[in-house]
């Protein structure tokens, strides 16, 4: 039983032969002070640990064969486990070897680590040893040097001259600026707006671009649109309207979902756990419905409406591409329903009118899917009258291959989707959806979703609490360099 202790004792005896005569003294183990640094580097001593209890049984039978190493002021350098086991065994004194160093000595930490070189350690203990052995000043100097090197731009950069600050908006544009601000504030719930959306709002109530020029009425032309873009830029730079009020959907940006640590990621995931549920509110409907819109500028407007009904939508940016048409059909086929209905949103111009017709024709003849129908939701001729759209608009382009057919049916005037307000667009889309779905079946699905939410809340709370406890237990085992004193 005492073999392990005996081997350690023999090893100690060999070591001490090469040292000058060191005094072994007998000291009450209760008077020895555990080094706080020991728990920061190695696992803390638990009296209930089975290995400590086993060591206590050995010591009760054979005594402490290898002296405990302590400092001049009675701090344990080596032998924390033996000291605790001796106390459990009820020993009144234990053999101690005194090192000529005090706990306050800066080299105390190095001495503590050196006495544990033969110890079997886990990765965390090895890492903490490496930390305390390192010179913090040198490590930080190297960190800063590396950071500086990596941030140096090692290529030729763009050279620019001095442009000077932008000029303030002239008082001559006071009326135009007021109308622009009114449009932005009126449509606040639809932020961010695009420049084109604001442009079409101004056409319905055209201001003077210059108060000194009665003929400078805002028009649907490049000059007016360019003037508006310039005004919007200056209003944002001066802080008169927030940057977040205007966006450009034709220039998307990307950012990455990153975290500082796995614990940070785990906590964020737990906070959102089981909160993203959506019931398929269309599953009991007899037909499969999907919305197709011509322009990215209306995506943020139609998304809330489609989300309310859980109806998929496709943004085409003109005519739907072949992959887009294929994906629509794949979703329809996965639904298992017998008929596909497309709700089309596009400009009221030759190409806009033709988009729905071309899409329907392609699905039937290119993909052989004849169980397909389409409804043109807008923009339609009745909307021009219904929403009193201004005549301050463009005319159909004679270069269009569909010009003659469009003019014969509707005349030369054309209107883009942005001609109506975001609220009006949402309203006509909601009307169209209400007219083609079974409202009773939809409301039944909504009621079922409320019951689903209760079930998921119960499940989430149980799993969340258990996972949070597990995460806390894991975090307590991790290295905290900030707790280590150098």
FIFINU-329234 format. One record per residue (C-alpha): residue in one letter; x negated, y, z. Coordinates in steps of 0.5 Angstrom, whole numbers, plus 2048, in hexadecimal, padded with zeros to 3 digits. Layout:
BEGIN
A:X:Y:Z $
...
//
This chain:
BEGIN
X:800:800:800 $
X:7FA:805:802 $
X:7F6:803:7FB $
X:7F8:80A:7F8 $
X:7F6:80E:7FE $
X:7F0:809:7FE $
X:7EE:80B:7F7 $
X:7EF:812:7F8 $
X:7EB:812:7FE $
X:7E5:80E:7FB $
X:7E5:814:7F5 $
X:7E5:819:7FA $
X:7DF:816:7FE $
X:7DB:816:7F8 $
X:7DD:81D:7F6 $
X:7DB:81F:7FD $
X:7D4:81C:7FD $
X:7D2:821:7F8 $
X:7D4:827:7FC $
X:7D1:82A:802 $
X:7D4:827:809 $
X:7DB:82A:809 $
X:7DF:829:810 $
X:7E5:825:810 $
X:7EA:828:816 $
X:7F0:825:819 $
X:7F6:82A:818 $
X:7FD:829:819 $
X:801:829:812 $
X:806:82D:815 $
X:801:833:815 $
X:7FF:832:80E $
X:802:837:809 $
X:804:835:802 $
X:802:839:7FD $
X:807:83D:7F9 $
X:803:83C:7F3 $
X:804:835:7F3 $
X:80B:835:7F2 $
X:80B:83A:7EC $
X:806:835:7E9 $
X:808:82E:7EB $
X:80E:82B:7ED $
X:811:82D:7F4 $
X:810:828:7FA $
X:817:825:7FB $
X:817:821:802 $
X:81C:81D:7FF $
X:818:81B:7F9 $
X:818:813:7F9 $
X:810:814:7F8 $
X:80F:818:7FE $
X:813:814:802 $
X:80E:80E:800 $
X:808:812:801 $
X:80B:813:808 $
X:80B:80C:809 $
X:804:80B:807 $
X:801:810:80B $
X:805:80E:811 $
X:802:807:810 $
X:7FB:809:80E $
X:7FA:811:810 $
X:7F8:816:80B $
X:7F2:813:808 $
X:7F0:819:803 $
X:7EF:820:807 $
X:7F4:825:805 $
X:7F0:82B:802 $
X:7F2:832:805 $
X:7EF:839:805 $
X:7EC:83D:80B $
X:7F3:840:80C $
X:7F6:839:80C $
X:7FA:839:805 $
X:7FA:832:802 $
X:7F6:832:7FC $
X:7F6:82A:7FB $
X:7FB:826:7FE $
X:802:829:7FE $
X:805:822:7FD $
X:801:81F:803 $
X:802:824:808 $
X:80A:823:807 $
X:809:81C:807 $
X:805:81C:80E $
X:80B:821:811 $
X:810:81C:80F $
X:80C:816:812 $
X:80B:81A:818 $
X:804:81B:819 $
X:801:820:81E $
X:7FB:822:81A $
X:7F8:820:813 $
X:7F1:821:810 $
X:7EF:827:80D $
X:7E9:82A:809 $
X:7E8:831:809 $
X:7E6:835:803 $
X:7E3:83C:803 $
X:7E8:840:800 $
X:7EE:844:802 $
X:7F5:843:7FF $
X:7F4:84B:7FD $
X:7EE:849:7F9 $
X:7EF:84A:7F2 $
X:7EC:844:7F0 $
X:7F1:840:7F5 $
X:7F5:83E:7EF $
X:7EF:83B:7EB $
X:7ED:837:7F1 $
X:7F4:834:7F2 $
X:7F5:832:7EA $
X:7EE:82F:7EB $
X:7F0:82A:7F0 $
X:7F5:828:7EC $
X:7F1:826:7E6 $
X:7F2:81F:7E7 $
X:7FA:81F:7E8 $
X:7FF:81D:7E3 $
X:803:823:7E1 $
X:809:824:7DC $
X:808:829:7D6 $
X:80B:82F:7DB $
X:806:82E:7E0 $
X:801:82D:7DB $
X:803:834:7D8 $
X:803:837:7DE $
X:7FC:835:7E0 $
X:7FA:838:7D9 $
X:7FE:83F:7DB $
X:7FA:840:7E2 $
X:7F3:83E:7DF $
X:7F4:843:7D9 $
X:7F2:84A:7DA $
X:7F8:84E:7D9 $
X:7F5:855:7D7 $
X:7F1:851:7D2 $
X:7F7:84D:7D0 $
X:7FB:854:7CF $
X:7F6:857:7CB $
X:7F6:852:7C6 $
X:7FD:852:7C6 $
X:7FD:859:7C4 $
X:7F7:858:7BF $
X:7FB:853:7BC $
X:802:857:7BB $
X:7FE:85D:7B8 $
X:7FB:859:7B3 $
X:801:855:7B1 $
X:805:85C:7B1 $
X:800:85F:7AC $
X:802:860:7A5 $
X:7FD:85D:7A0 $
X:7FF:85F:79A $
X:800:866:796 $
X:806:86A:799 $
X:80B:86F:795 $
X:808:876:795 $
X:80D:87B:795 $
X:80D:883:795 $
X:811:888:79A $
X:818:888:798 $
X:81B:88C:79D $
X:821:88C:7A1 $
X:828:88B:79D $
X:82C:892:79D $
X:832:892:7A1 $
X:839:892:79E $
X:83B:898:79B $
X:841:89C:79E $
X:843:89C:797 $
X:845:894:798 $
X:849:896:79E $
X:84F:893:79B $
X:84C:88D:798 $
X:849:88B:79F $
X:84F:88C:7A3 $
X:853:887:79E $
X:84D:882:79E $
X:84D:882:7A6 $
X:855:882:7A6 $
X:855:87C:7A1 $
X:84F:878:7A6 $
X:853:87A:7AC $
X:85A:878:7AA $
X:857:871:7A7 $
X:852:870:7AE $
X:855:869:7AF $
X:853:867:7A8 $
X:84B:869:7A9 $
X:847:868:7A6 $
X:849:86B:7A0 $
X:846:86B:799 $
X:844:872:795 $
X:849:86F:790 $
X:84F:86E:795 $
X:84E:876:797 $
X:84E:878:790 $
X:854:875:78E $
X:858:878:794 $
X:855:87F:792 $
X:858:87E:78B $
X:85F:87E:78F $
X:85E:884:792 $
X:858:887:78E $
X:855:88D:791 $
X:850:893:78E $
X:849:890:78E $
X:847:898:78E $
X:84C:89D:791 $
X:84A:8A2:78D $
X:84B:89F:787 $
X:853:89D:786 $
X:851:899:780 $
X:84D:894:784 $
X:853:88F:786 $
X:850:888:788 $
X:851:883:782 $
X:850:87C:781 $
X:849:87E:77D $
X:842:87D:77F $
X:841:884:781 $
X:846:883:786 $
X:844:87D:789 $
X:83C:87F:789 $
X:83E:885:78D $
X:842:881:792 $
X:83C:87C:793 $
X:838:882:794 $
X:83D:885:799 $
X:83E:87E:79D $
X:836:87D:79D $
X:835:884:7A0 $
X:83B:883:7A5 $
X:838:87D:7A8 $
X:831:880:7A8 $
X:834:886:7AC $
X:838:881:7B1 $
X:83E:884:7AF $
X:841:87D:7AD $
X:83E:877:7B0 $
X:839:872:7AC $
X:83E:86D:7AD $
X:844:870:7AA $
X:841:86F:7A3 $
X:83E:868:7A0 $
X:83C:866:799 $
X:83F:85F:798 $
X:83B:85E:791 $
X:834:85F:795 $
X:834:859:79A $
X:82F:858:7A0 $
X:82D:852:7A4 $
X:82B:851:7AB $
X:829:84B:7AF $
X:82C:848:7B5 $
X:826:848:7B9 $
X:825:847:7C1 $
X:81F:848:7C6 $
X:820:841:7C9 $
X:824:83B:7C9 $
X:827:83D:7CF $
X:829:843:7CC $
X:82C:83F:7C6 $
X:82F:83A:7CB $
X:833:83F:7CF $
X:836:843:7C9 $
X:838:83D:7C6 $
X:83B:83B:7CC $
X:83F:842:7CD $
X:842:840:7C6 $
X:843:839:7C7 $
X:84A:837:7C4 $
X:84C:83E:7C3 $
X:84C:83E:7BB $
X:852:839:7BA $
X:857:83A:7B5 $
X:85D:836:7B3 $
X:85E:834:7AC $
X:865:839:7AC $
X:866:837:7A5 $
X:866:82F:7A6 $
X:86D:82E:7A6 $
X:86E:833:7A0 $
X:871:82F:79A $
X:86C:833:795 $
X:865:835:795 $
X:864:83D:795 $
X:85D:840:794 $
X:85C:848:793 $
X:857:84A:78D $
X:855:851:78D $
X:851:855:788 $
X:84D:85A:78C $
X:848:859:792 $
X:84B:860:794 $
X:851:85D:796 $
X:84E:857:79A $
X:84E:85A:7A1 $
X:856:85D:7A0 $
X:859:856:79E $
X:855:852:7A2 $
X:859:853:7A9 $
X:85F:852:7A5 $
X:85C:84B:7A2 $
X:85A:849:7A9 $
X:861:84A:7AC $
X:864:845:7A8 $
X:85D:841:7A7 $
X:85D:841:7A0 $
X:857:841:79C $
X:854:847:797 $
X:84F:847:792 $
X:84C:84E:790 $
X:84A:84E:788 $
X:847:854:787 $
X:84A:854:780 $
X:84C:84D:77C $
X:84C:847:781 $
X:845:843:77F $
X:845:83C:77E $
X:843:83A:785 $
X:848:83E:788 $
X:84E:83B:784 $
X:84B:834:785 $
X:84B:836:78D $
X:852:838:78D $
X:854:831:78A $
X:850:82D:78F $
X:853:831:795 $
X:85A:830:791 $
X:859:828:790 $
X:856:827:797 $
X:85D:82A:79A $
X:860:824:797 $
X:866:829:795 $
X:86A:828:78E $
X:869:82F:78C $
X:864:835:78C $
X:867:83C:78C $
X:862:842:78B $
X:863:849:78D $
X:860:84E:789 $
X:85D:855:78B $
X:85A:859:785 $
X:859:860:782 $
X:85F:862:77E $
X:85B:863:777 $
X:85A:85E:771 $
X:855:859:774 $
X:859:859:77B $
X:85F:857:778 $
X:85C:852:774 $
X:858:84F:77A $
X:85D:84B:77D $
X:860:848:776 $
X:859:846:774 $
X:858:843:77B $
X:85E:83F:77B $
X:85D:83D:773 $
X:856:83A:775 $
X:858:836:77B $
X:85D:833:777 $
X:859:832:770 $
X:852:831:773 $
X:853:82E:779 $
X:85A:82A:777 $
X:85E:82C:77D $
X:865:82E:77B $
X:868:82E:782 $
X:865:835:782 $
X:869:83C:782 $
X:867:843:783 $
X:86B:84A:786 $
X:868:850:785 $
X:868:854:78B $
X:865:85B:789 $
X:864:85F:787 $
X:86A:85F:783 $
X:86E:865:77F $
X:873:865:784 $
X:86E:867:789 $
X:86C:86D:785 $
X:873:870:787 $
X:874:86D:78D $
X:86E:870:790 $
X:86E:876:78C $
X:867:876:789 $
X:864:87C:786 $
X:864:87D:77F $
X:85D:87F:780 $
X:85A:879:77E $
X:856:875:778 $
X:859:873:772 $
X:858:86C:76F $
X:851:86B:76B $
X:852:86A:764 $
X:84C:866:763 $
X:850:860:767 $
X:852:85A:763 $
X:859:85A:767 $
X:85A:862:766 $
X:85F:862:761 $
X:863:85C:764 $
X:863:860:76B $
X:865:867:768 $
X:86B:864:764 $
X:86D:861:76B $
X:86C:866:770 $
X:869:86C:76D $
X:862:86F:76D $
X:861:871:774 $
X:85D:86C:779 $
X:85D:86C:780 $
X:858:868:785 $
X:859:864:78B $
X:856:869:78F $
X:85C:86E:78D $
X:860:86C:792 $
X:85E:86D:799 $
X:85C:867:79D $
X:862:866:7A1 $
X:866:866:79B $
X:862:861:798 $
X:863:85C:79E $
X:86A:85E:79E $
X:86B:85B:797 $
X:867:855:798 $
X:86B:853:79F $
X:871:854:79B $
X:86F:850:796 $
X:86D:84A:79B $
X:873:84B:79F $
X:877:84A:798 $
X:874:843:796 $
X:873:83F:79D $
X:878:83C:7A1 $
X:878:841:7A7 $
X:87B:83C:7AC $
X:876:837:7AB $
X:871:83C:7AC $
X:874:83E:7B2 $
X:874:837:7B5 $
X:86C:837:7B3 $
X:86B:83D:7B7 $
X:86F:83A:7BD $
X:86A:834:7BD $
X:864:838:7BC $
X:866:83B:7C3 $
X:866:834:7C6 $
X:860:833:7C3 $
X:85D:839:7C6 $
X:85F:836:7CD $
X:85C:82F:7CC $
X:855:832:7CA $
X:855:837:7CF $
X:855:831:7D4 $
X:850:82D:7D1 $
X:84B:833:7D0 $
X:84B:835:7D7 $
X:849:82E:7D9 $
X:844:82D:7D4 $
X:841:834:7D5 $
X:841:834:7DD $
X:83D:82D:7DC $
X:838:830:7D7 $
X:837:836:7DB $
X:835:832:7E1 $
X:830:82E:7DC $
X:82D:834:7D9 $
X:82C:837:7E0 $
X:828:830:7E2 $
X:824:830:7DC $
X:822:838:7DD $
X:81F:836:7E4 $
X:81A:831:7E1 $
X:818:836:7DC $
X:811:83A:7DC $
X:812:841:7DF $
X:80B:845:7DE $
X:80E:84B:7E2 $
X:80E:847:7E8 $
X:807:845:7E8 $
X:802:84A:7EC $
X:7FB:84B:7E8 $
//
